[in-house]
Amino acid sequence: MSDAAQSTAAEVRAAAEAVKTALDRHLAAVERRSGEDDPAVYEAFNQLAAAAEVYDELLYDRYDEVTPFEIPGAEDALPPYAGPEEPNALSVLIRRDYAVAEPQRLLSQAQRIEAAEGEDGAPASGTVHGALGLLFGEFEPDEIASRHKEFGLEEGDSTLWVTAADEPAEPGEWLEAPFEQADPQQVVCRFDVSAVFDDEIDDDDEDDEDTDGLADELDGVLDEDEDLEPLDADRR
């Protein structure tokens, strides 16, 4: 951002006051909550997240400083559950991403499938998209997930949503657009797998290792200088 458009001190102060107000509103909503998924708490949470984000941006722009905490944005959280209290039907929505890491291995596996089935005509195993069709037509998705390396695939992110409904869908009702009717407010639970979570853990481990290494270095210095006199309390 240019100096001409740089945030003013007054704008930063106003943003800080907005965060304080949002904190008070969030606490009041939590204290008055009517249930585990009270929409008032959800709304107050989003307002607090938005106010904190604005303050953080202005603070950095004006003073090149950041806040010591991070509030997830509204897009990172599911809305409160608004489905039936006693669901009569469930839908399980699964997405698994893969990279075709070893195309030749994939093609070889597809050729084995084709040879075992003994089908006539042009082989489908000669192209990657044809091989994928054979693979997913032969094996269940869970088996492919457990054997992905064997098939030349590399796992990416995955997610599983369990959604609730009052009644089961009619046969063929959603086949043309199976994921368009997914309503986040109907989600009972979800399970996510992503390499980004592993990166966060690795970063924490590296920080711990750096701290341990510094402590070891300090211990070594103290051991070498056992004859040092203690520092006088009044000395600056």
RAURNOR-V715623 format. One record per residue. N is the residue number from 1. RES is the residue in one small letter. PSI is psi in whole degrees, 0 to 359 (none if undefined). Layout:
# RAURNOR-V715623
N:RES:PSI
N:RES:PSI
This chain:
# RAURNOR-V715623
1:m:137
2:s:163
3:d:327
4:a:329
5:a:9
6:q:144
7:s:147
8:t:163
9:a:325
10:a:322
11:e:320
12:v:318
13:r:319
14:a:322
15:a:323
16:a:320
17:e:324
18:a:323
19:v:317
20:k:317
21:t:317
22:a:324
23:l:315
24:d:318
25:r:321
26:h:315
27:l:318
28:a:320
29:a:321
30:v:319
31:e:331
32:r:10
33:r:142
34:s:353
35:g:180
36:e:327
37:d:50
38:d:122
39:p:333
40:a:323
41:v:319
42:y:316
43:e:317
44:a:325
45:f:313
46:n:321
47:q:320
48:l:318
49:a:317
50:a:317
51:a:320
52:a:323
53:e:317
54:v:314
55:y:317
56:d:318
57:e:316
58:l:322
59:l:317
60:y:319
61:d:319
62:r:316
63:y:0
64:d:40
65:e:159
66:v:164
67:t:155
68:p:10
69:f:164
70:e:125
71:i:123
72:p:145
73:g:168
74:a:328
75:e:346
76:d:354
77:a:147
78:l:148
79:p:165
80:p:147
81:y:130
82:a:19
83:g:184
84:p:146
85:e:323
86:e:86
87:p:139
88:n:353
89:a:154
90:l:148
91:s:135
92:v:113
93:l:124
94:i:134
95:r:130
96:r:127
97:d:142
98:y:152
99:a:139
100:v:89
101:a:325
102:e:85
103:p:322
104:q:322
105:r:319
106:l:314
107:l:321
108:s:318
109:q:319
110:a:322
111:q:323
112:r:318
113:i:315
114:e:320
115:a:322
116:a:325
117:e:337
118:g:37
119:e:145
120:d:170
121:g:185
122:a:131
123:p:136
124:a:347
125:s:3
126:g:349
127:t:158
128:v:315
129:h:327
130:g:320
131:a:321
132:l:320
133:g:318
134:l:316
135:l:310
136:f:345
137:g:338
138:e:323
139:f:151
140:e:149
141:p:323
142:d:324
143:e:321
144:i:320
145:a:321
146:s:340
147:r:23
148:h:322
149:k:324
150:e:332
151:f:11
152:g:22
153:l:154
154:e:128
155:e:140
156:g:211
157:d:156
158:s:155
159:t:152
160:l:124
161:w:134
162:v:114
163:t:151
164:a:155
165:a:158
166:d:320
167:e:151
168:p:151
169:a:152
170:e:149
171:p:127
172:g:3
173:e:320
174:w:10
175:l:327
176:e:330
177:a:76
178:p:338
179:f:358
180:e:332
181:q:8
182:a:117
183:d:114
184:p:333
185:q:350
186:q:1
187:v:121
188:v:316
189:c:162
190:r:154
191:f:123
192:d:142
193:v:126
194:s:146
195:a:338
196:v:328
197:f:321
198:d:322
199:d:321
200:e:320
201:i:319
202:d:321
203:d:319
204:d:319
205:d:321
206:e:321
207:d:319
208:d:319
209:e:321
210:d:319
211:t:317
212:d:319
213:g:319
214:l:320
215:a:319
216:d:320
217:e:319
218:l:320
219:d:320
220:g:319
221:v:317
222:l:323
223:d:322
224:e:333
225:d:49
226:e:338
227:d:0
228:l:139
229:e:148
230:p:146
231:l:132
232:d:138
233:a:332
234:d:353
235:r:137
236:r:none
